[in-house]
Every structure is written in structure tokens, then in C-alpha cells.
Amino acid sequence: MAADLPFLKKIKKVHLVVPNQYQSIMSIRTIFALVIVVLLTVVIMQNTDEVKFTLLFSTVYLSKVAVLTAVAVGGFILGVLVARPKNKKYNIGGHYDELHADEDKNTLSDEDRDYLSRD
């Protein structure tokens, strides 16, 4: 059959791209983040008037835009710090030794020992 169609030899292999499960999750996360950013922007832009804030013992006049933006940025930074993965070091060898400490170390059969002892 390949001899009948010589152009098939020139065609490179085609690799099928199968989307993994994380691509759909990432797109959902991206859409969710965009919706949150748009809603936050709308709320912040609707509150542009200046208001009186009492901070400890002083009174400060600030715009709601500045306060809402500062709270949103602070919440984002706190969320990133809390949600980031921990850099743990795992001792795989020690873990394996703990799991298999009670097992018999001499598990070779006589046939295996004979095979391994050959030079």
C-alpha cells in the first residue's frame, strides 16, 4: 500500500494533542479572576467620594477609591501568601526504610543466588 502512495513517506508523524485536566481548570480560574476584577473595578469606580476615616487617634479624609483599592491589594497579597505551596524537603530513602524495616532482607531464592554468583 505504501508503495502505491509514495507521498505518504514524506508525511511526518502527527501527534494528537489531548488536553489534560488542568487546562480546563486554568481557563475556569482565569474566567473567575476576570469576573472578580471587573466587579471590583465597577464597585471601586462607583465609590469616588471623599469620606472621613478615623485611624487610631487621628481623623483622615480619604477617597473611597483609595481605601477600597488598598484593601483589595492587601487582600490579594495576603491570599497569595497564604495559598502558596510550601517548599518541603522529603527524605524518600528514609521513608522507604521506615516502611520496609520489618521485612526480611534476604528474599532471594536459591536459583536467584546461583544466577547472581556466576562470574
Secondary structure, DSSP 8 states (H G I E B T S, - for coil): -TTT-GGGGTS---------HHHHHHHHHHHHHHHHHHHHHHHHHH--SEEEEEETTEEEEEEHHHHHHHHHHHHHHHHHHHHS-------HHHHHHHHTTTS-S----HHHHHHHH--
